[in-house]
Amino acid sequence: MKLVNLISARTLAGIGVVVLGLCISTAAQAQNAAAAFSGYNSAYLVQNGQTFYATTIGSTSPQREWSEALDIEVAVDAYRYTHSQADYNLLTAQLNSLTFYNGPGSTWGYWIGDGWDDNLAWMINVYLQGYLLMGTADYLTQAEAGFNNGYNLGWDASGGGGIWEERPQDNSKCMLSNGPFVWEGAQITVATGDTSYLTKAEQIYAWARTHLVNTTSSNNSFGAPGQVNGCTKANGDLNGNSDNMYDAGIFIEAAAALYKATGNSEYSSDAVRTINHVMGEGSTIRYAGGENGHAWAYWVFRGMSDYATRSEER
């Protein structure tokens, strides 16, 4: 899966407004977030025995696995904010339909067999959030299965670590394929009490921190302090400098999750350093070097929101 095709502008147009609703403080802003979610559902939601976001306006065809999982984040954000019965029912129906189309024996095949590890990560994430919000045991089962498959097949145990972006080509390791497994591992430990997931999360984070991020206070080969790069080559060398909001947000989210789980101040410092880098670049809603412009800013907003929340919980 190519980076520029990962998230459509229309997805983040809806999703970004809803996630900002997590931090809103006025009735007017709450109404704006609700209106954005309602408009998004009017345009893309299909309910025809199954419940899903269609590929385009007017379509009645569901998207494939990771694309649908990313779009369901809209409903996750909405239910996390409202906790209404209607949003609970919608999110439940969407996750159940995701399994219907992508579970064992489905027409499209069982999603954990996908060789793109970042695809697995987005499926794991939405099932895990569903479990943490609603407690449905099957969602946790799905999340654990995906995590274990991605880690067991994707982690390069003999080549210095890191989770491959794609298997079996094994040509790069990216923040895309590593960062989400960090917060997912930490959250699965919370859900199950199994600390082996947290151990793996810290292991993955340590690799990403060393190979993709400038964690110093000076410019170096990784770029400016706090800059998060996209990928390494198969040999572990940085695959050129990049500096986009998507990778920064994933790293902030990963650091926030580990800070909450462990209390290790290094994780907090990492998150703050990258937040300061992003905020110091000028317009936050930007993407250096690709399509879809401001659409990529979603994970920065989510990461900063979760870091602030989790810091207060410490």
JOPE-V722354 format. One line per field, one symbol per residue. ss: DSSP state (~ for helix, > for strand, _ for the rest). phi: phi as a letter, one per 30 degrees, with the letter a starting at -180 (. if undefined). A space follows every 10 residues. Layout:
ss=???
phi=???
This chain:
ss=__~~~___~~ ~~~~~~~~~~ ~~~___~~~~ ~~~~~~~~~~ ~~~~>>>___ >>>>______ _>__~~~~~~ ~~~~~~~~~~ ~~__~~~~~~ ~~~~~~~~~~ ~~________ ~~~__>~~~~ ~~~~~~~~~~ ~~~~__~~~~ ~~~~~~~~~~ ~~~~>_____ __>>_>____ _>>>~~~~~~ ~~~~~~~~~~ ~~___~~~~~ ~~~~~~~~~~ ~~>______> __>____>__ >>>____>__ ___>~~~~~~ ~~~~~~~~~~ ~~__~~~~~~ ~~~~~~~~~_ ______>___ __~~~~~~~~ ~~~~~~~~~~ ~~~_
phi=.dedcdbddd dddddddddd ddcdbbdddd dddddddddd dddbdcbbjc bacddbdjdc cdddgddddd ddeeddddde dchddddddd dddddddede dbdeidedjd dddddcddde eddedddddd dddbiddddd eddddddddd ddccdddcbj jicddbbcdh cabbdecced ddddddddde dciddddded dddddddddd cbbdcccbda ddjdeidccd bcdddjdddi dbacdddddd dddddddddd dciddddddd ddddeddddd djdddabdja dihdeddedd dddddddddd dddd
